[in-house]
């Protein structure tokens, strides 16, 4: 089913500046996780003005909406005279708040598109594999066709956790930052019937064109931010990534070496 949504807020949040006091002795742990990232593509497709003799272009305008990403970091406090067995505790940091988005805008190569041709789209990854069922829009008219579709896209979450040189004592400071990398990207495959003949007719000749909405390798950066509470005499044991509704992206967390 095709659904139209209001546009959410763009990615543009303020992050508290972080100062690591003893950068020469920082301890850094990097974690990379391949995940199936749920997204919403909220956009419209319309026929642009006629160009040269090669025809017109289909234009995509809209946004890719992210589900939110957080990291749950589990730390272990070293045993001491009062706590012989040590202690573990967890802190959760929001890396990408739910509903943040980035612009998707592109166009197809010039096409010979007959007025009132029936239009069908399908969201695929940039290797050509379908990510959702094809959707029929009816006939191409002057007004763009709006849609909102949910898909899952292969992506990689990379987190860098840094603890300053005082991690073994009071006043330690731990930060986390990183990137979300789209491994295969997203394209919109547009298929339309030539000559205005309806879908399903034996007279219908189909043409197609791909519009790249998200390039393969596109990266979203989340800047360093503090992990709170800042606990003394602890070491990082485990990281788990969750979406904005609290569901883990992977069944198991990633353990620090």
ZIHUGI-V931007 format. One record per backbone hydrogen bond with DSSP energy under -1.0 kcal/mol. NH is the residue of the N-H (numbers start at 1). CO is the residue of the C=O. If there is no record, write none. Layout:
{{NH:CO} {NH:CO}}
This chain:
{{11:101} {25:22} {26:23} {27:163} {29:161} {31:159} {33:157} {35:155} {37:153} {39:151} {40:65} {41:149} {42:63} {43:147} {44:61} {45:145} {46:59} {48:57} {51:55} {55:52} {56:111} {59:46} {60:106} {61:44} {62:104} {63:42} {64:102} {65:40} {66:100} {69:96} {70:242} {71:93} {72:240} {73:91} {74:238} {75:89} {76:235} {77:87} {78:233} {80:83} {86:83} {87:77} {89:75} {91:73} {93:71} {95:69} {96:69} {99:66} {100:97} {102:64} {104:62} {106:60} {108:58} {111:56} {113:111} {116:140} {117:114} {119:138} {120:191} {121:135} {122:189} {124:187} {125:129} {126:184} {128:125} {131:123} {132:123} {135:121} {137:119} {140:117} {145:45} {147:43} {149:41} {151:39} {153:37} {155:35} {156:181} {157:33} {158:179} {159:31} {160:177} {161:29} {162:175} {163:27} {164:173} {167:164} {169:166} {175:162} {176:225} {177:160} {178:222} {179:158} {180:220} {181:156} {182:218} {183:154} {186:214} {187:124} {188:211} {189:122} {190:209} {191:120} {192:207} {193:118} {194:205} {196:193} {201:198} {204:201} {207:192} {209:190} {211:188} {213:186} {214:186} {217:182} {218:215} {220:180} {222:178} {225:176} {227:174} {234:167} {235:76} {237:74} {238:74} {239:254} {240:72} {242:70} {243:247} {246:243} {249:241} {254:239} {256:237}}
